[in-house]
Amino acid sequence: QVQPVESGGGLVQAGGSLRLSCTRSRLITSTFNSKIMGWYRQAPGKQRELVATITRLGTTNYADSVKGRFTISRDNAKKKIYLQMNSLKPEDTAVYYCNSDTQELSWGKGTLVTVSS
């Protein structure tokens, strides 16, 4: 499988916002649309954790730590998912990745989000 391309990370002050994008252009559209897609993150020294998921029809779920601050969305035609992150906190600092909810797709390099206090 070809790796996805995650982008949009960067350095931001606490309280700021970022919008992440993930493109899985090499997936067959029907395959992408069949997956519940998600954003994951891995902070230094910690295990990778699931942050948010979204179904093909737009039903979303969020980890308690980001609920009310992050919004996941997807564009099925473009095979992209997005993560709008508002009110960022230093504890959101991590490398962010996209994959399906079952982690069956290939992992990309991720995009680094650093939130300064």
Secondary structure, DSSP 8 states (H G I E B T S, - for coil): ----EEE--EEEETT--EEEEEE-TTS-HHHHHHS-EEEEEE-TTS--EEEEEE-TT--EEE-TTTTTTEEEEEETTTTEEEEEE-S--GGG-EEEEEEETT--S-----EEEEEE-
